[in-house]
Amino acid sequence: EVMLRGAFGNPKYFNTVTSIFGDTTPVSNDENTGWYKKGGDPDKAKRLLKEAGYAGEKVVILTATDWSAGDNASQLLAASLRKIGVNAELSSMTWGELSTRRASKDPVENGGWSMFITSEPDYSLGNPLASPFLLANGDKAWYGWPKNDEYEALRVKWADVESLEERKAL
């Protein structure tokens, strides 16, 4: 909620969503969202960073200064990461420039990046076969190129089941 307030200000213009499927799609659910806690847990975040071997490497956040909501959220994200010890750096540009640079797979030292803020209409998140945000098949996935074979196996099963209830169960 803090990020959304920073991005949009007035709560009448946003609502919080914890489900990967959005909150208004037929398959929206709260399964496996127990990790989500309003307000976060900075001590746990620091511990997880340490356990993951984070050693102060630069984290580059692309931000589009011509999209105020995204820019506001990016600035808040960078500040929040710095508070838990992450070496976060904002790289400001227009959305057009961001759209080009996000295709780079170079290391951050060579013009690469670590993350960027974006958005997607809720309705498009209800089908993991159609939304590019819900792919985890490496080089064929959305920018950032997540790879998770277990998740991808579930996406394949999704295509094979027929009922909404079966899809919810996946």
N, CA, C and O atoms as a DFTB+ gen file, in Angstrom:
680 C
 N C O
     1  1       0.820      -1.193       0.000
     2  2       0.000       0.000       0.000
     3  2       0.866       1.261       0.000
     4  3       0.510       2.262      -0.622
     5  1       1.999       1.210       0.696
     6  2       2.891       2.369       0.752
     7  2       3.372       2.742      -0.646
     8  3       3.412       3.920      -0.999
     9  1       3.735       1.739      -1.438
    10  2       4.195       2.005      -2.807
    11  2       3.085       2.645      -3.632
    12  3       3.335       3.585      -4.386
    13  1       1.873       2.146      -3.495
    14  2       0.754       2.684      -4.267
    15  2       0.412       4.104      -3.835
    16  3       0.074       4.944      -4.668
    17  1       0.497       4.372      -2.542
    18  2       0.263       5.749      -2.069
    19  2       1.323       6.689      -2.641
    20  3       1.022       7.810      -3.051
    21  1       2.570       6.211      -2.662
    22  2       3.642       7.022      -3.228
    23  2       3.452       7.271      -4.712
    24  3       3.776       8.348      -5.214
    25  1       2.931       6.283      -5.409
    26  2       2.743       6.398      -6.856
    27  2       1.525       7.234      -7.217
    28  3       1.594       8.101      -8.087
    29  1       0.414       6.970      -6.546
    30  2      -0.857       7.574      -6.962
    31  2      -1.437       8.582      -5.978
    32  3      -2.320       9.362      -6.337
    33  1      -0.953       8.573      -4.749
    34  2      -1.455       9.516      -3.753
    35  2      -2.794       9.110      -3.182
    36  3      -2.855       8.442      -2.150
    37  1      -3.849       9.500      -3.831
    38  2      -5.208       9.298      -3.339
    39  2      -5.619       7.827      -3.454
    40  3      -5.587       7.266      -4.549
    41  1      -6.011       7.188      -2.324
    42  2      -6.374       5.770      -2.364
    43  2      -7.594       5.447      -3.219
    44  3      -7.840       4.277      -3.511
    45  1      -8.353       6.440      -3.624
    46  2      -9.491       6.133      -4.500
    47  2      -9.019       5.732      -5.901
    48  3      -9.811       5.237      -6.703
    49  1      -7.740       5.943      -6.198
    50  2      -7.207       5.614      -7.515
    51  2      -6.429       4.293      -7.551
    52  3      -5.846       3.956      -8.581
    53  1      -6.412       3.550      -6.456
    54  2      -5.697       2.279      -6.458
    55  2      -6.296       1.324      -5.435
    56  3      -7.052       1.729      -4.552
    57  1      -5.945       0.055      -5.569
    58  2      -6.240      -0.946      -4.554
    59  2      -5.084      -1.936      -4.517
    60  3      -4.440      -2.192      -5.535
    61  1      -4.831      -2.483      -3.353
    62  2      -3.727      -3.428      -3.215
    63  2      -4.152      -4.803      -3.719
    64  3      -5.300      -5.217      -3.553
    65  1      -3.217      -5.487      -4.325
    66  2      -3.455      -6.817      -4.881
    67  2      -2.283      -7.699      -4.457
    68  3      -1.125      -7.315      -4.627
    69  1      -2.574      -8.871      -3.909
    70  2      -1.500      -9.785      -3.518
    71  2      -1.431     -11.018      -4.402
    72  3      -0.453     -11.763      -4.332
    73  1      -2.430     -11.252      -5.222
    74  2      -2.462     -12.446      -6.066
    75  2      -1.788     -12.180      -7.408
    76  3      -1.988     -11.124      -8.009
    77  1      -1.000     -13.123      -7.869
    78  2      -0.367     -13.020      -9.183
    79  2      -1.410     -12.925     -10.294
    80  3      -1.112     -12.461     -11.395
    81  1      -2.633     -13.366     -10.001
    82  2      -3.720     -13.342     -10.982
    83  2      -4.603     -12.104     -10.857
    84  3      -5.707     -12.085     -11.403
    85  1      -4.146     -11.074     -10.155
    86  2      -4.965      -9.891      -9.947
    87  2      -6.006     -10.148      -8.872
    88  3      -5.971     -11.178      -8.199
    89  1      -6.933      -9.210      -8.712
    90  2      -7.955      -9.418      -7.684
    91  2      -9.375      -9.467      -8.229
    92  3     -10.327      -9.599      -7.460
    93  1      -9.532      -9.363      -9.547
    94  2     -10.889      -9.392     -10.112
    95  2     -11.069     -10.465     -11.179
    96  3     -12.128     -10.544     -11.802
    97  1     -10.057     -11.283     -11.394
    98  2     -10.182     -12.325     -12.417
    99  2     -10.826     -13.570     -11.804
   100  3     -10.819     -13.723     -10.582
   101  1     -11.375     -14.450     -12.622
   102  2     -12.024     -15.655     -12.084
   103  2     -11.090     -16.561     -11.280
   104  3     -11.558     -17.340     -10.449
   105  1      -9.787     -16.474     -11.512
   106  2      -8.852     -17.341     -10.794
   107  2      -8.090     -16.623      -9.682
   108  3      -7.158     -17.191      -9.113
   109  1      -8.468     -15.391      -9.365
   110  2      -7.833     -14.671      -8.262
   111  2      -7.948     -15.489      -6.986
   112  3      -8.988     -16.089      -6.715
   113  1      -6.876     -15.510      -6.205
   114  2      -6.892     -16.248      -4.941
   115  2      -5.757     -15.757      -4.054
   116  3      -4.883     -15.013      -4.499
   117  1      -5.780     -16.175      -2.812
   118  2      -4.741     -15.791      -1.858
   119  2      -3.779     -16.934      -1.546
   120  3      -3.035     -16.879      -0.567
   121  1      -3.799     -17.964      -2.379
   122  2      -2.911     -19.106      -2.169
   123  2      -1.452     -18.655      -2.211
   124  3      -1.057     -17.887      -3.089
   125  1      -0.664     -19.132      -1.266
   126  2       0.777     -18.863      -1.218
   127  2       1.097     -17.375      -1.137
   128  3       2.093     -16.926      -1.703
   129  1       0.269     -16.615      -0.445
   130  2       0.555     -15.186      -0.256
   131  2       0.830     -14.871       1.210
   132  3       0.857     -13.704       1.600
   133  1       1.035     -15.899       2.018
   134  2       1.302     -15.690       3.435
   135  2       2.565     -14.876       3.689
   136  3       2.698     -14.248       4.740
   137  1       3.487     -14.884       2.741
   138  2       4.723     -14.114       2.888
   139  2       4.461     -12.611       2.830
   140  3       5.260     -11.808       3.312
   141  1       3.332     -12.250       2.234
   142  2       3.028     -10.833       2.061
   143  2       2.530     -10.265       3.382
   144  3       1.571     -10.770       3.966
   145  1       3.179      -9.231       3.836
   146  2       2.788      -8.611       5.101
   147  2       2.751      -7.104       4.910
   148  3       3.741      -6.502       4.492
   149  1       1.632      -6.503       5.209
   150  2       1.496      -5.052       5.086
   151  2       2.609      -4.376       5.883
   152  3       2.817      -4.675       7.059
   153  1       3.304      -3.481       5.241
   154  2       4.368      -2.756       5.910
   155  2       5.732      -3.410       5.799
   156  3       6.747      -2.774       6.087
   157  1       5.773      -4.652       5.391
   158  2       7.048      -5.325       5.196
   159  2       7.742      -5.684       6.493
   160  3       7.235      -5.413       7.582
   161  1       8.892      -6.289       6.366
   162  2       9.698      -6.730       7.498
   163  2      11.162      -6.477       7.147
   164  3      11.831      -7.363       6.614
   165  1      11.672      -5.261       7.444
   166  2      13.048      -4.910       7.061
   167  2      14.104      -5.859       7.615
   168  3      15.078      -6.166       6.928
   169  1      13.922      -6.327       8.848
   170  2      14.918      -7.238       9.424
   171  2      14.965      -8.554       8.659
   172  3      16.042      -9.091       8.402
   173  1      13.795      -9.069       8.296
   174  2      13.753     -10.303       7.512
   175  2      14.373     -10.068       6.137
   176  3      15.097     -10.925       5.629
   177  1      14.095      -8.916       5.534
   178  2      14.671      -8.601       4.220
   179  2      16.193      -8.573       4.295
   180  3      16.868      -9.115       3.419
   181  1      16.735      -7.949       5.329
   182  2      18.192      -7.910       5.498
   183  2      18.759      -9.316       5.661
   184  3      19.792      -9.647       5.079
   185  1      18.079     -10.138       6.453
   186  2      18.526     -11.511       6.672
   187  2      18.511     -12.310       5.366
   188  3      19.455     -13.043       5.071
   189  1      17.438     -12.164       4.590
   190  2      17.341     -12.890       3.324
   191  2      18.407     -12.435       2.329
   192  3      18.960     -13.251       1.593
   193  1      18.694     -11.142       2.307
   194  2      19.762     -10.642       1.436
   195  2      21.102     -11.265       1.821
   196  3      21.878     -11.685       0.963
   197  1      21.354     -11.315       3.123
   198  2      22.607     -11.905       3.597
   199  2      22.677     -13.385       3.235
   200  3      23.704     -13.859       2.749
   201  1      21.577     -14.120       3.472
   202  2      21.532     -15.551       3.146
   203  2      21.731     -15.795       1.652
   204  3      22.296     -16.813       1.254
   205  1      21.267     -14.863       0.832
   206  2      21.398     -15.005      -0.622
   207  2      22.794     -14.635      -1.113
   208  3      23.114     -14.832      -2.285
   209  1      23.623     -14.101      -0.221
   210  2      24.981     -13.749      -0.602
   211  2      25.131     -12.352      -1.175
   212  3      26.137     -12.050      -1.816
   213  1      24.136     -11.491      -0.951
   214  2      24.250     -10.120      -1.459
   215  2      25.429      -9.438      -0.772
   216  3      25.534      -9.447       0.454
   217  1      26.317      -8.846      -1.578
   218  2      27.542      -8.248      -1.052
   219  2      27.707      -6.798      -1.485
   220  3      28.829      -6.337      -1.696
   221  1      26.605      -6.082      -1.619
   222  2      26.685      -4.662      -1.942
   223  2      26.767      -4.337      -3.416
   224  3      27.069      -3.200      -3.780
   225  1      26.503      -5.310      -4.274
   226  2      26.524      -5.042      -5.713
   227  2      25.499      -3.961      -6.057
   228  3      24.459      -3.839      -5.410
   229  1      25.817      -3.186      -7.086
   230  2      24.906      -2.128      -7.520
   231  2      23.643      -2.732      -8.117
   232  3      23.701      -3.659      -8.925
   233  1      22.503      -2.190      -7.707
   234  2      21.195      -2.571      -8.230
   235  2      20.649      -1.355      -8.969
   236  3      20.392      -0.319      -8.355
   237  1      20.472      -1.474     -10.273
   238  2      20.022      -0.352     -11.099
   239  2      18.517      -0.457     -11.339
   240  3      18.016      -1.456     -11.853
   241  1      17.818       0.603     -10.952
   242  2      16.371       0.686     -11.149
   243  2      16.114       1.683     -12.269
   244  3      16.412       2.869     -12.130
   245  1      15.564       1.206     -13.373
   246  2      15.198       2.101     -14.470
   247  2      13.928       2.843     -14.078
   248  3      12.993       2.240     -13.552
   249  1      13.891       4.149     -14.333
   250  2      12.691       4.917     -14.024
   251  2      12.387       5.887     -15.153
   252  3      13.271       6.575     -15.662
   253  1      11.120       5.926     -15.530
   254  2      10.666       6.815     -16.607
   255  2      10.136       8.101     -15.984
   256  3       9.093       8.103     -15.330
   257  1      10.858       9.183     -16.191
   258  2      10.472      10.456     -15.578
   259  2       9.243      11.081     -16.224
   260  3       8.661      12.013     -15.669
   261  1       8.842      10.579     -17.390
   262  2       7.636      11.109     -18.035
   263  2       6.390      10.292     -17.674
   264  3       5.335      10.488     -18.278
   265  1       6.494       9.393     -16.713
   266  2       5.356       8.649     -16.167
   267  2       5.428       8.832     -14.652
   268  3       6.118       8.082     -13.962
   269  1       4.719       9.821     -14.145
   270  2       4.890      10.231     -12.750
   271  2       4.603       9.118     -11.750
   272  3       5.341       8.977     -10.775
   273  1       3.568       8.333     -11.955
   274  2       3.254       7.261     -11.001
   275  2       4.402       6.256     -10.918
   276  3       4.799       5.854      -9.824
   277  1       4.929       5.855     -12.058
   278  2       6.042       4.913     -12.072
   279  2       7.315       5.510     -11.502
   280  3       8.062       4.833     -10.796
   281  1       7.564       6.780     -11.807
   282  2       8.746       7.455     -11.286
   283  2       8.657       7.584      -9.770
   284  3       9.635       7.334      -9.067
   285  1       7.488       7.974      -9.263
   286  2       7.303       8.078      -7.814
   287  2       7.545       6.727      -7.145
   288  3       8.242       6.648      -6.134
   289  1       6.970       5.668      -7.709
   290  2       7.147       4.328      -7.144
   291  2       8.613       3.895      -7.213
   292  3       9.116       3.265      -6.283
   293  1       9.293       4.225      -8.299
   294  2      10.706       3.862      -8.443
   295  2      11.558       4.550      -7.389
   296  3      12.457       3.938      -6.812
   297  1      11.275       5.820      -7.140
   298  2      12.033       6.550      -6.123
   299  2      11.793       5.967      -4.734
   300  3      12.724       5.843      -3.939
   301  1      10.555       5.614      -4.447
   302  2      10.235       4.998      -3.164
   303  2      10.893       3.620      -3.050
   304  3      11.404       3.266      -1.988
   305  1      10.882       2.852      -4.126
   306  2      11.534       1.542      -4.139
   307  2      13.027       1.684      -3.848
   308  3      13.572       0.953      -3.020
   309  1      13.685       2.613      -4.521
   310  2      15.121       2.816      -4.309
   311  2      15.403       3.199      -2.859
   312  3      16.334       2.674      -2.248
   313  1      14.608       4.105      -2.308
   314  2      14.801       4.520      -0.917
   315  2      14.580       3.351       0.039
   316  3      15.324       3.189       1.006
   317  1      13.565       2.540      -0.227
   318  2      13.270       1.384       0.630
   319  2      14.398       0.361       0.573
   320  3      14.778      -0.205       1.598
   321  1      14.930       0.124      -0.613
   322  2      16.041      -0.817      -0.748
   323  2      17.291      -0.302      -0.041
   324  3      18.010      -1.071       0.597
   325  1      17.547       0.984      -0.154
   326  2      18.717       1.563       0.524
   327  2      18.605       1.395       2.039
   328  3      19.604       1.154       2.716
   329  1      17.390       1.523       2.565
   330  2      17.184       1.383       4.018
   331  2      17.545      -0.008       4.525
   332  3      17.876      -0.170       5.700
   333  1      17.486      -1.003       3.664
   334  2      17.844      -2.361       4.096
   335  2      19.237      -2.758       3.609
   336  3      19.608      -3.931       3.659
   337  1      20.003      -1.776       3.139
   338  2      21.396      -2.021       2.802
   339  2      21.702      -2.345       1.359
   340  3      22.815      -2.768       1.045
   341  1      20.741      -2.156       0.472
   342  2      20.974      -2.431      -0.944
   343  2      21.570      -1.189      -1.605
   344  3      21.118      -0.070      -1.362
   345  1      22.567      -1.391      -2.423
   346  2      23.220      -0.322      -3.171
   347  2      22.372       0.004      -4.406
   348  3      22.725      -0.346      -5.532
   349  1      21.240       0.685      -4.163
   350  2      20.268       0.966      -5.228
   351  2      20.578       2.289      -5.909
   352  3      20.851       3.295      -5.255
   353  1      20.529       2.267      -7.238
   354  2      20.787       3.463      -8.044
   355  2      19.661       3.630      -9.057
   356  3      19.305       2.690      -9.767
   357  1      19.106       4.836      -9.115
   358  2      18.078       5.139     -10.115
   359  2      18.740       5.566     -11.414
   360  3      19.711       6.322     -11.408
   361  1      18.215       5.082     -12.514
   362  2      18.656       5.513     -13.833
   363  2      17.441       6.128     -14.522
   364  3      16.546       5.415     -14.976
   365  1      17.418       7.457     -14.593
   366  2      16.250       8.188     -15.095
   367  2      16.309       8.381     -16.600
   368  3      17.368       8.631     -17.174
   369  1      15.134       8.257     -17.230
   370  2      15.026       8.395     -18.688
   371  2      13.556       8.530     -19.050
   372  3      12.697       8.486     -18.169
   373  1      13.259       8.692     -20.318
   374  2      11.863       8.696     -20.767
   375  2      11.371       7.254     -20.862
   376  3      12.166       6.314     -20.852
   377  1      10.040       7.089     -20.955
   378  2       9.505       5.731     -21.104
   379  2      10.005       5.090     -22.400
   380  3      10.283       3.891     -22.431
   381  1      10.120       5.872     -23.456
   382  2      10.630       5.330     -24.713
   383  2      12.040       4.788     -24.557
   384  3      12.354       3.710     -25.061
   385  1      12.889       5.532     -23.862
   386  2      14.259       5.065     -23.625
   387  2      14.266       3.823     -22.730
   388  3      15.034       2.889     -22.961
   389  1      13.408       3.820     -21.708
   390  2      13.313       2.662     -20.827
   391  2      12.879       1.432     -21.616
   392  3      13.422       0.343     -21.429
   393  1      11.904       1.612     -22.493
   394  2      11.402       0.493     -23.299
   395  2      12.493      -0.110     -24.175
   396  3      12.462      -1.303     -24.474
   397  1      13.446       0.702     -24.583
   398  2      14.576       0.203     -25.368
   399  2      15.619      -0.449     -24.465
   400  3      16.087      -1.553     -24.744
   401  1      15.976       0.234     -23.390
   402  2      17.053      -0.255     -22.522
   403  2      16.680      -1.551     -21.808
   404  3      17.556      -2.369     -21.527
   405  1      15.401      -1.753     -21.510
   406  2      15.012      -2.963     -20.775
   407  2      15.308      -4.240     -21.563
   408  3      15.312      -5.330     -20.991
   409  1      15.553      -4.118     -22.854
   410  2      15.904      -5.293     -23.665
   411  2      17.356      -5.723     -23.455
   412  3      17.748      -6.811     -23.877
   413  1      18.151      -4.878     -22.810
   414  2      19.563      -5.188     -22.593
   415  2      19.733      -6.266     -21.527
   416  3      19.142      -6.196     -20.450
   417  1      20.545      -7.255     -21.849
   418  2      20.892      -8.299     -20.884
   419  2      22.314      -8.102     -20.361
   420  3      22.865      -8.978     -19.693
   421  1      22.903      -6.942     -20.671
   422  2      24.256      -6.649     -20.213
   423  2      24.284      -6.478     -18.695
   424  3      23.256      -6.177     -18.089
   425  1      25.457      -6.669     -18.076
   426  2      25.585      -6.388     -16.645
   427  2      25.344      -4.897     -16.380
   428  3      25.474      -4.070     -17.283
   429  1      24.997      -4.569     -15.149
   430  2      24.699      -3.165     -14.838
   431  2      25.890      -2.261     -15.136
   432  3      25.705      -1.092     -15.476
   433  1      27.096      -2.779     -15.015
   434  2      28.290      -1.978     -15.291
   435  2      28.395      -1.594     -16.764
   436  3      29.107      -0.652     -17.112
   437  1      27.687      -2.322     -17.631
   438  2      27.736      -2.066     -19.072
   439  2      26.396      -1.605     -19.627
   440  3      26.085      -1.861     -20.790
   441  1      25.606      -0.932     -18.810
   442  2      24.326      -0.414     -19.288
   443  2      23.138      -1.312     -19.022
   444  3      22.021      -1.003     -19.435
   445  1      23.366      -2.424     -18.334
   446  2      22.255      -3.303     -17.974
   447  2      21.445      -2.716     -16.830
   448  3      21.643      -1.562     -16.450
   449  1      20.559      -3.489     -16.295
   450  2      19.648      -3.000     -15.265
   451  2      19.241      -4.156     -14.365
   452  3      19.512      -5.319     -14.665
   453  1      18.588      -3.824     -13.260
   454  2      18.145      -4.832     -12.308
   455  2      16.629      -4.928     -12.223
   456  3      16.087      -6.027     -12.103
   457  1      15.936      -3.791     -12.283
   458  2      14.476      -3.801     -12.185
   459  2      13.893      -2.502     -12.717
   460  3      14.596      -1.503     -12.873
   461  1      12.586      -2.536     -12.992
   462  2      11.844      -1.336     -13.344
   463  2      10.389      -1.540     -12.958
   464  3       9.908      -2.669     -12.866
   465  1       9.702      -0.439     -12.735
   466  2       8.282      -0.454     -12.386
   467  2       7.471      -0.419     -13.679
   468  3       7.797       0.321     -14.607
   469  1       6.425      -1.216     -13.728
   470  2       5.498      -1.176     -14.853
   471  2       4.111      -1.505     -14.328
   472  3       3.932      -1.667     -13.121
   473  1       3.142      -1.604     -15.199
   474  2       1.791      -1.956     -14.763
   475  2       1.108      -2.767     -15.851
   476  3       1.562      -2.825     -16.993
   477  1       0.018      -3.384     -15.466
   478  2      -0.744      -4.215     -16.390
   479  2      -2.189      -4.209     -15.919
   480  3      -2.434      -4.278     -14.715
   481  1      -3.152      -4.130     -16.825
   482  2      -4.555      -4.193     -16.409
   483  2      -4.851      -5.524     -15.720
   484  3      -4.374      -6.578     -16.142
   485  1      -5.632      -5.457     -14.672
   486  2      -5.957      -6.638     -13.876
   487  2      -6.531      -7.774     -14.720
   488  3      -6.182      -8.937     -14.515
   489  1      -7.402      -7.445     -15.660
   490  2      -8.072      -8.495     -16.436
   491  2      -7.097      -9.364     -17.216
   492  3      -7.397     -10.527     -17.485
   493  1      -5.950      -8.837     -17.584
   494  2      -5.007      -9.612     -18.396
   495  2      -4.223     -10.630     -17.571
   496  3      -3.535     -11.482     -18.133
   497  1      -4.319     -10.550     -16.249
   498  2      -3.550     -11.451     -15.394
   499  2      -4.267     -12.764     -15.095
   500  3      -3.709     -13.630     -14.422
   501  1      -5.477     -12.921     -15.578
   502  2      -6.256     -14.114     -15.281
   503  2      -5.940     -15.314     -16.148
   504  3      -6.539     -16.375     -15.969
   505  1      -5.012     -15.174     -17.084
   506  2      -4.681     -16.295     -17.962
   507  2      -3.164     -16.370     -18.137
   508  3      -2.593     -15.586     -18.894
   509  1      -2.509     -17.302     -17.449
   510  2      -1.056     -17.392     -17.561
   511  2      -0.558     -17.846     -18.929
   512  3       0.648     -17.853     -19.178
   513  1      -1.473     -18.224     -19.814
   514  2      -1.066     -18.578     -21.174
   515  2      -1.017     -17.347     -22.073
   516  3      -0.352     -17.362     -23.109
   517  1      -1.714     -16.289     -21.687
   518  2      -1.835     -15.115     -22.549
   519  2      -1.051     -13.900     -22.062
   520  3      -0.677     -13.053     -22.874
   521  1      -0.795     -13.794     -20.779
   522  2      -0.128     -12.605     -20.250
   523  2       1.388     -12.759     -20.280
   524  3       1.914     -13.722     -19.722
   525  1       2.099     -11.838     -20.913
   526  2       3.560     -11.926     -20.929
   527  2       4.162     -11.782     -19.534
   528  3       5.268     -12.262     -19.287
   529  1       3.448     -11.126     -18.623
   530  2       3.941     -10.965     -17.255
   531  2       3.985     -12.288     -16.500
   532  3       4.700     -12.408     -15.505
   533  1       3.237     -13.273     -16.957
   534  2       3.119     -14.533     -16.228
   535  2       3.934     -15.663     -16.850
   536  3       3.656     -16.838     -16.608
   537  1       4.929     -15.314     -17.642
   538  2       5.830     -16.309     -18.220
   539  2       7.072     -16.444     -17.342
   540  3       7.543     -15.459     -16.774
   541  1       7.598     -17.650     -17.234
   542  2       8.841     -17.887     -16.496
   543  2       9.695     -18.890     -17.268
   544  3      10.241     -19.837     -16.702
   545  1       9.795     -18.654     -18.584
   546  2      10.508     -19.591     -19.459
   547  2      11.815     -19.003     -20.001
   548  3      12.154     -19.180     -21.171
   549  1      12.534     -18.306     -19.132
   550  2      13.863     -17.823     -19.473
   551  2      13.874     -16.786     -20.576
   552  3      13.176     -15.776     -20.488
   553  1      14.656     -17.025     -21.607
   554  2      14.830     -16.054     -22.691
   555  2      13.540     -15.696     -23.414
   556  3      13.471     -14.652     -24.062
   557  1      12.517     -16.537     -23.317
   558  2      11.242     -16.262     -23.982
   559  2      10.275     -15.498     -23.077
   560  3       9.181     -15.133     -23.508
   561  1      10.668     -15.256     -21.836
   562  2       9.792     -14.605     -20.855
   563  2       9.855     -13.086     -20.985
   564  3      10.594     -12.544     -21.806
   565  1       9.069     -12.422     -20.162
   566  2       9.043     -10.963     -20.085
   567  2      10.417     -10.466     -19.653
   568  3      11.235     -11.246     -19.164
   569  1      10.671      -9.185     -19.829
   570  2      11.948      -8.573     -19.462
   571  2      12.327      -8.953     -18.033
   572  3      11.495      -8.937     -17.126
   573  1      13.579      -9.287     -17.860
   574  2      14.055      -9.849     -16.613
   575  2      14.274     -11.338     -16.784
   576  3      15.059     -11.952     -16.062
   577  1      13.568     -11.911     -17.752
   578  2      13.751     -13.270     -18.209
   579  2      13.742     -14.308     -17.076
   580  3      14.670     -15.106     -16.947
   581  1      12.672     -14.281     -16.253
   582  2      12.622     -15.263     -15.162
   583  2      12.556     -16.687     -15.706
   584  3      11.960     -16.947     -16.751
   585  1      13.178     -17.590     -14.976
   586  2      13.145     -19.007     -15.359
   587  2      12.771     -19.815     -14.125
   588  3      13.451     -19.769     -13.100
   589  1      11.668     -20.559     -14.248
   590  2      11.200     -21.408     -13.167
   591  2      10.490     -22.598     -13.801
   592  3       9.340     -22.493     -14.227
   593  1      11.180     -23.717     -13.859
   594  2      10.645     -24.898     -14.540
   595  2       9.382     -25.435     -13.873
   596  3       8.468     -25.892     -14.559
   597  1       9.323     -25.383     -12.551
   598  2       8.134     -25.867     -11.839
   599  2       6.908     -25.028     -12.219
   600  3       5.837     -25.572     -12.491
   601  1       7.072     -23.723     -12.234
   602  2       5.979     -22.833     -12.619
   603  2       5.565     -23.088     -14.069
   604  3       4.373     -23.146     -14.371
   605  1       6.532     -23.239     -14.958
   606  2       6.218     -23.477     -16.365
   607  2       5.474     -24.797     -16.564
   608  3       4.607     -24.893     -17.433
   609  1       5.804     -25.811     -15.769
   610  2       5.080     -27.087     -15.845
   611  2       3.614     -26.882     -15.458
   612  3       2.724     -27.501     -16.041
   613  1       3.368     -26.023     -14.484
   614  2       1.984     -25.714     -14.097
   615  2       1.260     -24.968     -15.214
   616  3       0.066     -25.180     -15.428
   617  1       1.970     -24.099     -15.926
   618  2       1.348     -23.397     -17.059
   619  2       0.936     -24.387     -18.142
   620  3      -0.128     -24.240     -18.743
   621  1       1.765     -25.388     -18.395
   622  2       1.429     -26.416     -19.389
   623  2       0.183     -27.174     -18.941
   624  3      -0.713     -27.428     -19.746
   625  1       0.125     -27.533     -17.668
   626  2      -1.059     -28.226     -17.144
   627  2      -2.300     -27.348     -17.280
   628  3      -3.391     -27.842     -17.564
   629  1      -2.127     -26.053     -17.076
   630  2      -3.234     -25.097     -17.174
   631  2      -3.929     -25.232     -18.532
   632  3      -5.156     -25.195     -18.623
   633  1      -3.135     -25.388     -19.565
   634  2      -3.690     -25.509     -20.918
   635  2      -4.470     -26.804     -21.096
   636  3      -5.376     -26.874     -21.926
   637  1      -4.126     -27.824     -20.326
   638  2      -4.754     -29.135     -20.492
   639  2      -6.018     -29.343     -19.663
   640  3      -6.813     -30.231     -19.970
   641  1      -6.215     -28.549     -18.631
   642  2      -7.422     -28.729     -17.813
   643  2      -8.563     -27.918     -18.410
   644  3      -8.339     -26.899     -19.064
   645  1      -9.774     -28.375     -18.181
   646  2     -10.922     -27.758     -18.848
   647  2     -11.747     -26.838     -17.966
   648  3     -12.295     -25.847     -18.449
   649  1     -11.845     -27.148     -16.687
   650  2     -12.768     -26.369     -15.857
   651  2     -12.051     -25.279     -15.068
   652  3     -10.851     -25.355     -14.805
   653  1     -12.812     -24.284     -14.710
   654  2     -12.304     -23.189     -13.890
   655  2     -11.833     -23.730     -12.539
   656  3     -10.800     -23.299     -12.027
   657  1     -12.566     -24.650     -11.972
   658  2     -12.189     -25.231     -10.677
   659  2     -10.848     -25.953     -10.765
   660  3     -10.035     -25.860      -9.845
   661  1     -10.609     -26.672     -11.863
   662  2      -9.324     -27.351     -12.042
   663  2      -8.193     -26.332     -12.170
   664  3      -7.099     -26.541     -11.647
   665  1      -8.458     -25.253     -12.853
   666  2      -7.434     -24.213     -13.002
   667  2      -7.149     -23.547     -11.664
   668  3      -5.992     -23.274     -11.344
   669  1      -8.174     -23.285     -10.889
   670  2      -7.965     -22.703      -9.559
   671  2      -7.134     -23.632      -8.686
   672  3      -6.291     -23.176      -7.914
   673  1      -7.370     -24.928      -8.808
   674  2      -6.636     -25.904      -7.997
   675  2      -5.146     -25.928      -8.341
   676  3      -4.312     -26.199      -7.477
   677  1      -4.813     -25.646      -9.597
   678  2      -3.399     -25.623      -9.980
   679  2      -2.684     -24.520      -9.231
   680  3      -1.481     -24.331      -9.411
